[in-house]
């Protein structure tokens, strides 16, 4: 179940977000508007939602959370952008930091 939020997720929403993978939650965020989609099978599904809500492609980044280790992941195919990011991993340190801060904000309940 994909849940889109501008405020931190509550326990029930986190439980629903992990239905696809049980020990991992895929996330996609608009780092400028501070919006998070979580719980998708593929990151492009969250990207599509954010784009339909008016987010700019350059502000959308994907990754996830390993629920066993509590590690934040910065890896998604939607992060590949020939003009600014040549890898699945978010390479720009400022964008990674913002993604990490937002992940900690949205998932403070579990991180």
N, C-alpha and C positions, 0 to 999 in steps of 0.2 A: 504494500500500500504506500503510495507516494503522498507525503504530507509536506505542504509548503508553509513556512512560518517566517514571521519577522520578529518573533519573540522566542525565548527559550522553549525547547520541547519539554513536555511533562512526561512522567514515567510511562503512562499508557501510550502516548505517541511514539516514544522510543521503542517500546515493545512491538508496536505495529510496524515500525520502520525496519526492524530486523527480521521480519517474516521471510524475506527473500533468501537470506544467507545465515541467519541464526547467530553467527559470531562476528558479523561484519555489516556495517551500514554504509551504503554508497550515498555520497552527498554531492550536491552541486550548488554553488553559491554565486550570487551576484554580490561581489565584494564592495561595490559602490553603494548599492541600495540596501545592503544588509538583509538579503532574503536567502533563505535556505530551503532547498528541496531535499528530502531524505526518503530512503526506502525503495528506490527504484532497482530494477534488475540490471539496467544499463544506464550509465550516466547521461547519455543523449536524451533519455526520457525527461529528466529534470531540466536539461538545457532547453528542450522544446517548450516546456511549461514556462520557464523564465523569459524566453524570447517572445512567447505569446502574450506575456504580461508587460512587455515593453522594455525589458532589459537589453542592454547593448552586448553584443558578442564579446567585445573586448573586456567586459567586466565579469564574465561568467567563467568559472573554473570548477574543476571536478576533482574528487578524491573520495575519502571515506575514513571510517574509524574501525580499527580492529578491536573488538569488544573484549577479547581475552587479554591483550597486552595494553590496551588503552592508548595505543599509538595512532597518531593521525597520519593518514596516507595522502599523498599529493599526486597520485597517479591516475590518469584517465585519458582515453583517446581524445576526448573533447579539448584537452589542453594543447594538442598539436596545432601550431599555427606557424606556417612557414615564415611569416614576417616578424614574429616575436618570440616564439617558443617552439624549439625544434624537437621536443621530447614529450613523452607522456607525462613526465614529471614537471611540476611547476618549477621553472628554473630561476625566475627573478626573485631574489631574496625578499624584497618588499612585498610582493604578491604572496609569497609563501607565508610570511609573517602575518599578513592580514587574514589569509585563509585559516591559519592556525588560531589566531585570536577569535575569529568568528566561530570556528568549530568549538572552541572552549566555551564561548558564550552560549551558543545554541544547545550544547550538550553538557552543560555544567552539572546536570543531574547524574551523569555517569563518569565524567572525566575528573 
